[in-house]
Every structure is written in C-alpha cells, then in structure tokens.
Amino acid sequence: MNLKTWAPAISLCLALGAPHPGAAQGPAPTEKVFRYAFPVAETGFDPAQLSDLYSRIITANMFDGLYGYDYLARPVKVKPVLAQALPEVSADFKTYTIRLRRGIFFADDPAFGGKKREVTAQDVVYTYKRIYDPVTKSPSLSSLEEEKILGLGEVRKKAQATAEFDYDSEVEGLRALDRYTVQFRLGEPRPRFLQTMADPGILGIVAREVVEKYGEEIMAHPVGTGPFMLQEWKRSSRITLVRNPNYREAHYDAEPAAHDVQGQAILARMKGRRLPMVDKVVVSIIDEPQPRWLSFLNNEHDLMERLPQNFATHAIPNNKLAPNLAKRGITMWRGPLSDITFLYFNMDDPVFGGYTPDKVALRRALSLAYNTEEEIRLPRRGQAIVANGYVMPNTTSWDPNFRSEMGTFDRARAIALLDMFGYTDKDGDGWRDLPDGRPLVLEHNTLATSDYRELDEILKKNMDAIGVKITFKVGKWPEQLKAARAGKLSMWGLGLAAASPDSGPSLQLGYSKSFGQQDFARFKNDRFDQLYQKQSQMPDGPERDKVLREAERILIAYMPYKIRVHRIGTDLMQPWVVGYQRHPNAREFWQYIDIDTSKLPK
C-alpha cells in the first residue's frame, strides 16, 4: 500500500459545539471533564526519568518546554512557549540564545514556602543539568549528549568519580546570562537543536527546590508551569489532572494551512479562547482493547485514541466510520502515524547475537521469514503499512517509495539461508538446531493482552513454517522495559513514535552510545556511529538524506531489529468533543480541545 494514497484520504470530522456560555445570569456552567484511556500503564511524572510514551503525554501537559509546536500547522511549526521568541542562532548553529517570558509561575507547592515561584533562566540551566546527573539515570541522556553542550560531559564524569553532581558550577555551554536569558553553546553544529527544546514531555522545566524536597519520590510530585496539575494518582489505574490556577494567560491561536479546511474551521471556532478550556482530565489505564472500546461506546470516555485494531472492521468498515457510530454523532480522525513497530534481537544473546556471518544470516532469515502483510491483514485489520526501514512517515527524510530487505517476505530465501549456515534439524525432532548441534530456541517476551496474543500467533506461525522453535515469556510492561534497558531480554516487540519532524532520532536504535537507553539491541558498528554523528551535524536536505540512508542500510544488513510496520491511527471523538486534531509529534493537546456541555448525555 502506497502511503501517498492516504494523504487525501485523511478524514477529520469536526463537532463544533454551541457558543460557550457567558458568565452573566443563569446556573453555574457544568464542569468540563475530558476522559479517555491509555492502553499501557504510566511509570511516573518526572520528565527527566521517563522513556515511555504514555507518561510523557501526562508530563507534556503539566510542564512547559522552552518551545512547542503550533497545534494546527502542517507541515509542523515550532513556536515559543516559555521563550519570548525563537532563539538567536549563530551562523554555525553552535550558539543558541533564548530570552524567557516574564511573569510565568510554577504551580503552587509546599516546596515554595507559600510564595509564588517565577520561572527563571536558572531553572532552565538546572533542568538540563539534571539529565546529566548520574543519580537521575535519565533515559534521555544519550539524546541530549548528542547536542554536545560544552562542559556538561565533564561535570558528569566528575560526579561519577565523586558521587556528587555540582549543580552550582558554571558550565561553558549552559549559562544564565541574566534572570531571563539562557545561552547554549554547543561543541558541534546542531541545526535541529530547536526541535530538541520543543518536547516538554522530556525537557519540561522543573524547579530545583521541588526536586530536592521530594528526592526519590519526585516521580509522584510533578510541579510544572503547564496548563494542568496532578490532583490524584492511582498507579496503573487512574490519573486525574485539574486546571493549573497559576497558568499564564494564554489564548488559542494557530496557523493551519490555507487549504486545510478542517484546521481553518477549528481556528475560526477557537481563536482567542482562554487556555485551557477544560477543567479536568481523567485518564484511565485499560490495557485490554475490549473494555477500552466498550467504555467509549458506553459514553464513559470522550476520546477513543488509537482505535484498537481488533475493532477496526466493526468501527471503520472499509476505513469509513460505521453508520451506527455516525448516527450517534461520533466523528473520526484517521491518518498515518509517525512511528515504527519492531522486534529487537539482543546482540549479546548467545543464540542470535553477534556479528559473525552465521549470526547475521540467522537474523536476516528470521526477518525474511516474517510475513508483515499477514500481520497487517489479520491482527492489524489493515491499519498499517509495511515498513522498509527506520525512517518514519511525516518526517523530513521519509520516502514512501523506498524498498529494502526489511520489508521483504521470502520464506524460500529464509530457509536457504538457514540451511547454508548450518541451522538444520540435527536430532530429527522437527526443529532446527544451531550449527554446533544445540537446540535453536527463540525466547520472545510479550504481554498478556489480546492484541499482543494475536501478533504473537502470527510470529509463531511464521517461525513454525521455517522450523524454528519460539517460546513466549509473558510479563508486565514496566518490568519488561527496565529489563530491556538492562540488556536482560533476548527478544521483544516495541513501538517508537517521533517526537519531532526529524528523521534522524529513530536511527538512535543502532547508536552504540545509547546502550541502555534507545539502543535496545545493544548494536555496535563503528561505521554506523560515524554516519549517525555526521548526519546530526548536517542541515536537512538531499545530502543529509543520503547519509541517513547509508546508515540505515547498515542496520538492515546486520538486522539487529526487524522493523515491522508504520501504523495508521484512527481516533474517534464523542459529539461533545470540540476541536480535536492529532498532531504528528506534539503530545500536549489537552489545552486545545473543549467539551460542549450542551451535548453531553442527559
């Protein structure tokens, strides 16, 4: 399926509500509560310590970054948030000077001693330094290290030696020039550093006194400057956030493209409205697709984000909203997501890890034996396209016509590779063995939910077809993620979503300096590392695209990952949800939507 055919088919139906009730005569307005569910449990709410998507969605709505994204602009556009304007950038992309808005305050917290606490340049310095503190154990360290902020690496090394991070020492590359001006100086050209600063889910600005007050409990005590603040947290069950009374006076504005009819309609309806427009957000954790879907159908949730693939044939037959749902006033957004799903093979695993020709041949055979089209047709119900590499849709280097072995299903070639390198059935039990005669058994980690079970059935069917035995080890998401980062899992399936329009970060999956963070496979190749570093210093354009493709081909040749699909997302909205549109990268959408209380069920 060619992704180009999806562009004109993306559908966004708007439920534009009645005028917002005034504050004059009459009863008090109904509290506006926005409710939906996550399919995976959160891990906590300290931006520096997070690596999972769903926790970052929460923090992106509680913390502000220096920059963010225009909600409606396509292609995406970075805008100032805590900053007054876009940064002053040197011609060599090595110096970024940023002036902060004045009069922006953190949410109230006992750490501030009953006083209002304004955001200053020192808070920015502290926030970025925390990523480098060994005590924080930040999964974002490798990404920020790539920006080559001068001096921070040395402070980290000293902290590793002395067991104490010196937050008060001045660092050449990260300085508060005055109360409201911060300057970054980088050791290399970094043309996309602006995008790094535009993710509040990771680099949301925090206050030092809050972190020091709560210490190891900081994951449960988020205090930011964003539109919402935490009211209640029932771990792995429900998260309730309420409007932050200290939130600055912000009003709805956006720049949708002139040809974007839906975006223009949203802007006309919302422009000038005070943000946020809802009073409370309640997020439930419902890992099984069926109860999540039923909660939406029963009007218990306002948004069905990412319709479970299990119900696609019922909810969107032929990729159109089912008549019974349309009759209820439910509306739909549908389009390609900026993501990949993948299996990773631990390169340290004694069965399929390593760089010798026989191990490379084994991983390539496993990849060739996997029928991705079958995965799309059956468990995904047509809601994905075959991935041929690591570059995601909606990012700068995406080429929908690129083809590679990654997206190829060829069982005959897989069998030939296995036979050629000695992976044959030596004991007559019907299963292939390793060249030395030991059993060849894959151990795949998975979750117990029905959608994972369907995917696992496809994986097992394809491995059975080439005589490779595979076993499944069921676990829970948070524990598996920790084990994966520690290099303790042999094989696992994950997804990765783009937090910016840059194509480069997805290749961090193979960057050796991100062991324990993004490089789950623990892959190491000097040539790949060189190419990865080179592309990071280049401006967007054809020359950078060539470097990215060369690096990508190395990963495809060694196959530490089997990239499976790019998903197609479908979000369904109840008729009282106003102004929703999925952003390709930003996660902080809550402040841009409204609830039309006149349309709520009576």
Disulfide bonds with the S-S distance in Angstrom:
none
